[in-house]
Amino acid sequence: MSRQTTTATTTQRTVTVFDTGAHRPVVAKDDTWITTGRAARELGLRRTEFDLAVRLGRIRTEPGRTAGERRIARAEIERLRAGPDFPEALRRSVHAVGTAEGSALLGVAKTRFTRLARLGLVVPVAFHLNRYRAVVWLYLADELRLFGDDEKNAALLTGRMSEGLRGLLDSGIDLRPRNWRSRHLGFLLREAEEPWARAGAVASFLDPLHVAQVVRDPYERSHVNGFRRRPPGGGNPDSPGAQIAADLMTARDPDEIAWLRADLARLVDEARGHRPAPRPSTSRPSTCRPFSSRPFSSRPFSSRPSSSRPSTSRPFPSHRTASAVEPPASRRPVLGAPPARPAAPARPDTPAATDRAGRRGLLARWRHRTVRSAGRP
């Protein structure tokens, strides 16, 4: 008889079968799903590069067993490995650069590159904060190469900009946060799996006041807020860096806010038709025993007719009286009269007693001496 032992882990399942004839274990691994950390190591990517590849759709992920967890199929890893020029091609497709390297790729100065980014001609793909809490925008190197190779953009890379573009720059326009929000919203919508999650993705870019104005029902609004996504970067939500990231993720332009509000209202209507938002139960089971439907009688208990079955419990009187409280006479303890207090002896009017009483004070002694001297012959 053979014996089978199974050991399950998060990323793989190992099955060991013992053969009674050869007594040699045969190990079979079922790596259908792997975690994101292991997938990044097998693909030769840093974690930031792997996360960017997932956002751009280069790597397809699936929801894990717990909320917020993502996993990758083994077939997806094999597909990427089978691609041409692996892993250099995959790493090159997710290579992000800053302003200095991006301006070098386009062959322009840093100031011109910043102006092109402010005008929205080059779109950032991510951002991070440096040690001075300044926002550093990152751009895909492949997209910058395509922008530089296009002949239509030659006038933007060399020479003087047009009067209209200079007027926009003088007005203080900066479309980098808005373009990044639009790009990040597309990633969140692709990752969402149900209508309520898509509504929460749109609500992540609106101020809570705007969400409350669009979603009037408090239970639906609470359900939508449960799917709101935090800004990328992690960390403590109350930290200064997290507050800067939250400000970048919140829409500020009136036309962008109006577009997001309309999209949120549409997605909430679709989610409401798909599955209503959870609400508290209206009927709660009562824990108290219901009252008897028989009306209460105003007659005293003693006047009610006794039942045919003898009652073993002592009836409780309708009101207590002094006679009911007092114990029976046969059970009262017999106590004798308390002894009388002896009367104080009368004060004798003898001279000795008078002499003793008069010594209590100087005036009394003087009076006593006067009485004695008057009584002598």
PABA-967080 format. One record per residue (C-alpha): residue in one letter; x, z, y; residue number from 1. Coordinates in nm, 3 decimals, padded with zeros to 5 digits. Layout:
# residues N
<"A"; <X; Z; Y>; NUM>
...
***
This chain:
# residues 377
<"M"; <00.000; 00.000; 00.000>; 1>
<"S"; <00.137; -00.099; 00.338>; 2>
<"R"; <00.132; 00.123; 00.646>; 3>
<"Q"; <00.078; -00.003; 01.001>; 4>
<"T"; <00.184; 00.175; 01.319>; 5>
<"T"; <00.081; 00.057; 01.668>; 6>
<"T"; <00.245; 00.167; 01.995>; 7>
<"A"; <00.074; 00.056; 02.321>; 8>
<"T"; <00.236; 00.038; 02.664>; 9>
<"T"; <00.128; -00.092; 03.000>; 10>
<"T"; <00.318; -00.417; 02.981>; 11>
<"Q"; <00.339; -00.498; 02.614>; 12>
<"R"; <00.217; -00.397; 02.273>; 13>
<"T"; <00.454; -00.353; 01.980>; 14>
<"V"; <00.324; -00.364; 01.624>; 15>
<"T"; <00.551; -00.248; 01.344>; 16>
<"V"; <00.458; -00.335; 00.984>; 17>
<"F"; <00.643; -00.166; 00.697>; 18>
<"D"; <00.673; -00.367; 00.378>; 19>
<"T"; <00.678; -00.149; 00.067>; 20>
<"G"; <00.888; -00.401; -00.123>; 21>
<"A"; <01.182; -00.461; 00.111>; 22>
<"H"; <01.125; -00.154; 00.334>; 23>
<"R"; <01.225; -00.361; 00.637>; 24>
<"P"; <01.024; -00.331; 00.958>; 25>
<"V"; <00.895; -00.651; 01.110>; 26>
<"V"; <00.836; -00.623; 01.488>; 27>
<"A"; <00.588; -00.850; 01.666>; 28>
<"K"; <00.547; -00.835; 02.044>; 29>
<"D"; <00.234; -00.935; 02.230>; 30>
<"D"; <00.346; -00.998; 02.592>; 31>
<"T"; <00.028; -01.160; 02.714>; 32>
<"W"; <00.035; -00.970; 03.047>; 33>
<"I"; <00.328; -00.821; 03.237>; 34>
<"T"; <00.354; -00.616; 03.553>; 35>
<"T"; <00.455; -00.757; 03.890>; 36>
<"G"; <00.786; -00.569; 03.893>; 37>
<"R"; <00.891; -00.709; 03.558>; 38>
<"A"; <00.777; -01.058; 03.658>; 39>
<"A"; <00.995; -01.045; 03.971>; 40>
<"R"; <01.298; -00.949; 03.762>; 41>
<"E"; <01.236; -01.223; 03.507>; 42>
<"L"; <01.195; -01.484; 03.781>; 43>
<"G"; <01.509; -01.371; 03.964>; 44>
<"L"; <01.327; -01.287; 04.291>; 45>
<"R"; <01.349; -00.992; 04.524>; 46>
<"R"; <01.029; -00.795; 04.566>; 47>
<"T"; <00.968; -00.931; 04.918>; 48>
<"E"; <01.021; -01.286; 04.792>; 49>
<"F"; <00.787; -01.225; 04.499>; 50>
<"D"; <00.512; -01.085; 04.724>; 51>
<"L"; <00.548; -01.382; 04.957>; 52>
<"A"; <00.527; -01.623; 04.664>; 53>
<"V"; <00.203; -01.455; 04.553>; 54>
<"R"; <00.055; -01.482; 04.904>; 55>
<"L"; <00.148; -01.848; 04.930>; 56>
<"G"; <-00.005; -01.924; 04.591>; 57>
<"R"; <00.324; -02.010; 04.424>; 58>
<"I"; <00.258; -01.745; 04.157>; 59>
<"R"; <-00.090; -01.684; 04.019>; 60>
<"T"; <-00.186; -01.323; 03.948>; 61>
<"E"; <-00.485; -01.155; 03.789>; 62>
<"P"; <-00.646; -00.814; 03.854>; 63>
<"G"; <-00.511; -00.530; 03.643>; 64>
<"R"; <-00.685; -00.250; 03.463>; 65>
<"T"; <-00.693; -00.018; 03.763>; 66>
<"A"; <-00.813; -00.087; 04.117>; 67>
<"G"; <-00.553; -00.260; 04.333>; 68>
<"E"; <-00.325; -00.343; 04.042>; 69>
<"R"; <-00.214; -00.701; 03.979>; 70>
<"R"; <-00.060; -00.852; 03.667>; 71>
<"I"; <00.085; -01.185; 03.564>; 72>
<"A"; <00.021; -01.377; 03.248>; 73>
<"R"; <00.312; -01.464; 03.025>; 74>
<"A"; <00.202; -01.829; 03.035>; 75>
<"E"; <00.247; -01.828; 03.415>; 76>
<"I"; <00.606; -01.708; 03.378>; 77>
<"E"; <00.677; -01.980; 03.124>; 78>
<"R"; <00.525; -02.242; 03.355>; 79>
<"L"; <00.751; -02.141; 03.641>; 80>
<"R"; <01.055; -02.136; 03.420>; 81>
<"A"; <00.980; -02.484; 03.295>; 82>
<"G"; <00.982; -02.623; 03.650>; 83>
<"P"; <01.270; -02.837; 03.774>; 84>
<"D"; <01.574; -02.663; 03.920>; 85>
<"F"; <01.457; -02.312; 03.829>; 86>
<"P"; <01.510; -02.056; 03.984>; 87>
<"E"; <01.671; -02.215; 04.293>; 88>
<"A"; <01.366; -02.428; 04.371>; 89>
<"L"; <01.130; -02.130; 04.353>; 90>
<"R"; <01.358; -01.914; 04.565>; 91>
<"R"; <01.400; -02.192; 04.820>; 92>
<"S"; <01.022; -02.239; 04.851>; 93>
<"V"; <00.974; -01.876; 04.958>; 94>
<"H"; <01.284; -01.847; 05.177>; 95>
<"A"; <01.180; -01.700; 05.514>; 96>
<"V"; <01.400; -01.699; 05.824>; 97>
<"G"; <01.394; -01.535; 06.162>; 98>
<"T"; <01.435; -01.673; 06.511>; 99>
<"A"; <01.812; -01.716; 06.497>; 100>
<"E"; <01.822; -01.902; 06.166>; 101>
<"G"; <01.505; -02.095; 06.245>; 102>
<"S"; <01.647; -02.224; 06.573>; 103>
<"A"; <01.960; -02.330; 06.387>; 104>
<"L"; <01.751; -02.528; 06.138>; 105>
<"L"; <01.575; -02.713; 06.419>; 106>
<"G"; <01.889; -02.753; 06.626>; 107>
<"V"; <01.742; -02.591; 06.937>; 108>
<"A"; <01.809; -02.279; 07.140>; 109>
<"K"; <01.648; -01.947; 07.055>; 110>
<"T"; <01.441; -01.950; 07.374>; 111>
<"R"; <01.294; -02.293; 07.295>; 112>
<"F"; <01.219; -02.187; 06.940>; 113>
<"T"; <01.037; -01.879; 07.073>; 114>
<"R"; <00.834; -02.099; 07.309>; 115>
<"L"; <00.736; -02.327; 07.022>; 116>
<"A"; <00.623; -02.024; 06.822>; 117>
<"R"; <00.423; -01.885; 07.114>; 118>
<"L"; <00.246; -02.216; 07.153>; 119>
<"G"; <00.149; -02.207; 06.785>; 120>
<"L"; <00.350; -02.515; 06.689>; 121>
<"V"; <00.536; -02.317; 06.421>; 122>
<"V"; <00.336; -02.057; 06.231>; 123>
<"P"; <00.488; -01.728; 06.110>; 124>
<"V"; <00.435; -01.631; 05.750>; 125>
<"A"; <00.529; -01.261; 05.769>; 126>
<"F"; <00.671; -00.998; 06.002>; 127>
<"H"; <00.855; -00.670; 05.991>; 128>
<"L"; <00.973; -00.406; 06.238>; 129>
<"N"; <01.338; -00.348; 06.313>; 130>
<"R"; <01.493; -00.011; 06.386>; 131>
<"Y"; <01.381; -00.035; 06.749>; 132>
<"R"; <01.017; -00.094; 06.630>; 133>
<"A"; <01.025; -00.447; 06.766>; 134>
<"V"; <00.826; -00.712; 06.578>; 135>
<"V"; <01.044; -00.965; 06.396>; 136>
<"W"; <00.850; -01.278; 06.293>; 137>
<"L"; <00.952; -01.472; 05.984>; 138>
<"Y"; <00.895; -01.842; 05.919>; 139>
<"L"; <00.921; -02.054; 05.607>; 140>
<"A"; <01.240; -02.256; 05.608>; 141>
<"D"; <01.071; -02.549; 05.430>; 142>
<"E"; <00.802; -02.570; 05.700>; 143>
<"L"; <01.064; -02.568; 05.975>; 144>
<"R"; <01.250; -02.853; 05.805>; 145>
<"L"; <00.931; -03.055; 05.784>; 146>
<"F"; <00.860; -02.986; 06.153>; 147>
<"G"; <01.207; -03.099; 06.254>; 148>
<"D"; <01.197; -03.415; 06.042>; 149>
<"D"; <00.867; -03.531; 06.191>; 150>
<"E"; <00.927; -03.793; 06.462>; 151>
<"K"; <00.617; -03.683; 06.652>; 152>
<"N"; <00.787; -03.355; 06.736>; 153>
<"A"; <01.107; -03.506; 06.872>; 154>
<"A"; <00.987; -03.468; 07.231>; 155>
<"L"; <00.924; -03.098; 07.174>; 156>
<"L"; <01.275; -03.035; 07.047>; 157>
<"T"; <01.462; -03.213; 07.323>; 158>
<"G"; <01.400; -03.271; 07.689>; 159>
<"R"; <01.161; -03.103; 07.928>; 160>
<"M"; <00.823; -02.975; 07.808>; 161>
<"S"; <00.504; -03.115; 07.947>; 162>
<"E"; <00.328; -02.961; 08.244>; 163>
<"G"; <00.036; -02.840; 08.034>; 164>
<"L"; <00.259; -02.656; 07.784>; 165>
<"R"; <00.454; -02.494; 08.065>; 166>
<"G"; <00.130; -02.376; 08.221>; 167>
<"L"; <00.024; -02.215; 07.894>; 168>
<"L"; <00.358; -02.038; 07.866>; 169>
<"D"; <00.335; -01.914; 08.224>; 170>
<"S"; <-00.010; -01.766; 08.153>; 171>
<"G"; <00.146; -01.547; 07.883>; 172>
<"I"; <-00.001; -01.715; 07.576>; 173>
<"D"; <00.130; -01.594; 07.239>; 174>
<"L"; <-00.041; -01.734; 06.930>; 175>
<"R"; <00.196; -01.582; 06.676>; 176>
<"P"; <-00.024; -01.282; 06.588>; 177>
<"R"; <-00.339; -01.492; 06.570>; 178>
<"N"; <-00.179; -01.759; 06.351>; 179>
<"W"; <-00.041; -01.494; 06.120>; 180>
<"R"; <-00.386; -01.331; 06.093>; 181>
<"S"; <-00.544; -01.662; 06.003>; 182>
<"R"; <-00.284; -01.719; 05.734>; 183>
<"H"; <-00.311; -01.367; 05.595>; 184>
<"L"; <-00.691; -01.389; 05.587>; 185>
<"G"; <-00.668; -01.696; 05.367>; 186>
<"F"; <-00.452; -01.501; 05.123>; 187>
<"L"; <-00.697; -01.208; 05.111>; 188>
<"L"; <-00.992; -01.442; 05.054>; 189>
<"R"; <-00.813; -01.611; 04.764>; 190>
<"E"; <-00.738; -01.273; 04.611>; 191>
<"A"; <-01.095; -01.140; 04.645>; 192>
<"E"; <-01.308; -01.161; 04.332>; 193>
<"E"; <-01.659; -01.077; 04.453>; 194>
<"P"; <-01.865; -01.134; 04.768>; 195>
<"W"; <-01.835; -00.774; 04.888>; 196>
<"A"; <-01.455; -00.796; 04.858>; 197>
<"R"; <-01.454; -01.115; 05.066>; 198>
<"A"; <-01.667; -00.945; 05.330>; 199>
<"G"; <-01.424; -00.652; 05.334>; 200>
<"A"; <-01.132; -00.893; 05.377>; 201>
<"V"; <-01.291; -01.038; 05.691>; 202>
<"A"; <-01.379; -00.690; 05.818>; 203>
<"S"; <-01.010; -00.592; 05.790>; 204>
<"F"; <-00.936; -00.803; 06.099>; 205>
<"L"; <-01.216; -00.660; 06.315>; 206>
<"D"; <-01.242; -00.339; 06.508>; 207>
<"P"; <-01.473; -00.083; 06.340>; 208>
<"L"; <-01.707; -00.107; 06.640>; 209>
<"H"; <-01.760; -00.480; 06.579>; 210>
<"V"; <-01.818; -00.416; 06.208>; 211>
<"A"; <-02.084; -00.156; 06.294>; 212>
<"Q"; <-02.257; -00.402; 06.526>; 213>
<"V"; <-02.269; -00.674; 06.259>; 214>
<"V"; <-02.349; -00.457; 05.955>; 215>
<"R"; <-02.629; -00.230; 06.076>; 216>
<"D"; <-02.711; -00.064; 05.745>; 217>
<"P"; <-02.488; 00.245; 05.700>; 218>
<"Y"; <-02.470; 00.212; 05.321>; 219>
<"E"; <-02.373; -00.154; 05.337>; 220>
<"R"; <-02.119; -00.080; 05.610>; 221>
<"S"; <-01.965; 00.197; 05.401>; 222>
<"H"; <-01.945; -00.037; 05.103>; 223>
<"V"; <-01.778; -00.308; 05.313>; 224>
<"N"; <-01.527; -00.060; 05.458>; 225>
<"G"; <-01.431; 00.035; 05.104>; 226>
<"F"; <-01.290; -00.318; 05.062>; 227>
<"R"; <-01.097; -00.324; 05.390>; 228>
<"R"; <-00.730; -00.403; 05.339>; 229>
<"R"; <-00.449; -00.218; 05.505>; 230>
<"P"; <-00.180; -00.404; 05.703>; 231>
<"P"; <00.124; -00.510; 05.500>; 232>
<"G"; <00.422; -00.283; 05.502>; 233>
<"G"; <00.275; 00.036; 05.360>; 234>
<"G"; <00.404; 00.370; 05.478>; 235>
<"N"; <00.219; 00.653; 05.643>; 236>
<"P"; <-00.096; 00.524; 05.821>; 237>
<"D"; <-00.031; 00.763; 06.112>; 238>
<"S"; <00.327; 00.648; 06.169>; 239>
<"P"; <00.412; 00.443; 06.481>; 240>
<"G"; <00.512; 00.144; 06.267>; 241>
<"A"; <00.179; 00.146; 06.084>; 242>
<"Q"; <-00.008; 00.164; 06.415>; 243>
<"I"; <00.182; -00.141; 06.544>; 244>
<"A"; <00.099; -00.330; 06.224>; 245>
<"A"; <-00.268; -00.231; 06.254>; 246>
<"D"; <-00.274; -00.356; 06.613>; 247>
<"L"; <-00.130; -00.691; 06.504>; 248>
<"M"; <-00.391; -00.719; 06.229>; 249>
<"T"; <-00.686; -00.658; 06.466>; 250>
<"A"; <-00.835; -00.962; 06.643>; 251>
<"R"; <-00.817; -00.950; 07.024>; 252>
<"D"; <-00.925; -01.291; 07.153>; 253>
<"P"; <-01.299; -01.325; 07.223>; 254>
<"D"; <-01.334; -01.657; 07.040>; 255>
<"E"; <-01.150; -01.522; 06.736>; 256>
<"I"; <-01.371; -01.211; 06.732>; 257>
<"A"; <-01.685; -01.424; 06.756>; 258>
<"W"; <-01.570; -01.641; 06.465>; 259>
<"L"; <-01.490; -01.340; 06.248>; 260>
<"R"; <-01.823; -01.172; 06.329>; 261>
<"A"; <-02.017; -01.482; 06.229>; 262>
<"D"; <-01.817; -01.514; 05.908>; 263>
<"L"; <-01.872; -01.144; 05.827>; 264>
<"A"; <-02.249; -01.173; 05.875>; 265>
<"R"; <-02.259; -01.475; 05.644>; 266>
<"L"; <-02.054; -01.306; 05.372>; 267>
<"V"; <-02.263; -00.988; 05.388>; 268>
<"D"; <-02.580; -01.192; 05.340>; 269>
<"E"; <-02.426; -01.362; 05.037>; 270>
<"A"; <-02.308; -01.029; 04.895>; 271>
<"R"; <-02.652; -00.873; 04.950>; 272>
<"G"; <-02.811; -01.151; 04.748>; 273>
<"H"; <-02.549; -01.122; 04.476>; 274>
<"R"; <-02.566; -00.743; 04.433>; 275>
<"P"; <-02.714; -00.485; 04.672>; 276>
<"A"; <-02.489; -00.216; 04.809>; 277>
<"P"; <-02.506; 00.116; 04.622>; 278>
<"R"; <-02.737; 00.375; 04.770>; 279>
<"P"; <-02.803; 00.741; 04.690>; 280>
<"S"; <-03.084; 00.812; 04.447>; 281>
<"T"; <-03.417; 00.888; 04.618>; 282>
<"S"; <-03.563; 01.096; 04.330>; 283>
<"R"; <-03.371; 01.407; 04.239>; 284>
<"P"; <-03.458; 01.616; 03.933>; 285>
<"S"; <-03.596; 01.955; 04.028>; 286>
<"T"; <-03.409; 02.255; 03.897>; 287>
<"C"; <-03.689; 02.505; 03.976>; 288>
<"R"; <-03.984; 02.574; 03.749>; 289>
<"P"; <-04.304; 02.429; 03.900>; 290>
<"F"; <-04.574; 02.667; 04.014>; 291>
<"S"; <-04.883; 02.716; 03.805>; 292>
<"S"; <-05.185; 02.509; 03.904>; 293>
<"R"; <-05.416; 02.808; 03.849>; 294>
<"P"; <-05.514; 02.968; 04.181>; 295>
<"F"; <-05.393; 03.318; 04.247>; 296>
<"S"; <-05.666; 03.580; 04.212>; 297>
<"S"; <-05.711; 03.837; 04.483>; 298>
<"R"; <-05.847; 04.094; 04.239>; 299>
<"P"; <-05.614; 04.376; 04.139>; 300>
<"F"; <-05.447; 04.352; 03.802>; 301>
<"S"; <-05.623; 04.663; 03.674>; 302>
<"S"; <-05.970; 04.504; 03.721>; 303>
<"R"; <-05.891; 04.196; 03.513>; 304>
<"P"; <-06.039; 04.191; 03.166>; 305>
<"S"; <-05.788; 04.272; 02.903>; 306>
<"S"; <-05.699; 04.006; 02.649>; 307>
<"S"; <-05.792; 04.035; 02.286>; 308>
<"R"; <-05.427; 04.045; 02.195>; 309>
<"P"; <-05.268; 04.379; 02.280>; 310>
<"S"; <-05.009; 04.351; 02.548>; 311>
<"T"; <-04.670; 04.499; 02.477>; 312>
<"S"; <-04.555; 04.491; 02.838>; 313>
<"R"; <-04.655; 04.750; 03.093>; 314>
<"P"; <-04.868; 04.603; 03.374>; 315>
<"F"; <-04.717; 04.612; 03.716>; 316>
<"P"; <-04.946; 04.779; 03.974>; 317>
<"S"; <-05.069; 04.578; 04.266>; 318>
<"H"; <-04.951; 04.846; 04.509>; 319>
<"R"; <-04.755; 05.165; 04.474>; 320>
<"T"; <-04.891; 05.500; 04.581>; 321>
<"A"; <-04.742; 05.841; 04.612>; 322>
<"S"; <-04.917; 05.956; 04.293>; 323>
<"A"; <-04.778; 05.664; 04.103>; 324>
<"V"; <-04.428; 05.746; 04.211>; 325>
<"E"; <-04.443; 06.118; 04.129>; 326>
<"P"; <-04.356; 06.211; 03.770>; 327>
<"P"; <-04.618; 06.386; 03.551>; 328>
<"A"; <-04.668; 06.756; 03.596>; 329>
<"S"; <-04.565; 06.831; 03.239>; 330>
<"R"; <-04.227; 06.675; 03.301>; 331>
<"R"; <-04.157; 06.846; 03.632>; 332>
<"P"; <-03.887; 07.116; 03.615>; 333>
<"V"; <-04.017; 07.464; 03.688>; 334>
<"L"; <-03.809; 07.620; 03.959>; 335>
<"G"; <-03.837; 07.968; 04.098>; 336>
<"A"; <-03.875; 08.058; 04.462>; 337>
<"P"; <-03.549; 08.062; 04.657>; 338>
<"P"; <-03.414; 08.414; 04.726>; 339>
<"A"; <-03.511; 08.554; 05.061>; 340>
<"R"; <-03.243; 08.586; 05.323>; 341>
<"P"; <-03.163; 08.951; 05.387>; 342>
<"A"; <-03.268; 09.067; 05.728>; 343>
<"A"; <-03.002; 09.174; 05.970>; 344>
<"P"; <-02.981; 09.555; 06.003>; 345>
<"A"; <-03.115; 09.701; 06.320>; 346>
<"R"; <-02.860; 09.794; 06.584>; 347>
<"P"; <-02.835; 10.169; 06.613>; 348>
<"D"; <-02.839; 10.324; 06.958>; 349>
<"T"; <-02.573; 10.581; 06.883>; 350>
<"P"; <-02.291; 10.656; 07.121>; 351>
<"A"; <-02.032; 10.541; 06.869>; 352>
<"A"; <-02.200; 10.206; 06.828>; 353>
<"T"; <-02.238; 10.181; 07.199>; 354>
<"D"; <-01.872; 10.262; 07.238>; 355>
<"R"; <-01.768; 09.990; 06.995>; 356>
<"A"; <-01.993; 09.735; 07.156>; 357>
<"G"; <-01.873; 09.821; 07.504>; 358>
<"R"; <-01.513; 09.752; 07.426>; 359>
<"R"; <-01.569; 09.382; 07.424>; 360>
<"G"; <-01.492; 09.344; 07.797>; 361>
<"L"; <-01.336; 09.515; 08.096>; 362>
<"L"; <-01.662; 09.549; 08.289>; 363>
<"A"; <-01.835; 09.684; 07.980>; 364>
<"R"; <-01.566; 09.943; 07.929>; 365>
<"W"; <-01.590; 10.048; 08.293>; 366>
<"R"; <-01.967; 10.087; 08.265>; 367>
<"H"; <-01.927; 10.284; 07.944>; 368>
<"R"; <-01.680; 10.516; 08.109>; 369>
<"T"; <-01.918; 10.570; 08.401>; 370>
<"V"; <-02.204; 10.662; 08.164>; 371>
<"R"; <-01.989; 10.913; 07.973>; 372>
<"S"; <-01.862; 11.080; 08.292>; 373>
<"A"; <-02.219; 11.114; 08.421>; 374>
<"G"; <-02.336; 11.282; 08.103>; 375>
<"R"; <-02.083; 11.564; 08.118>; 376>
<"P"; <-02.187; 11.905; 08.269>; 377>
***
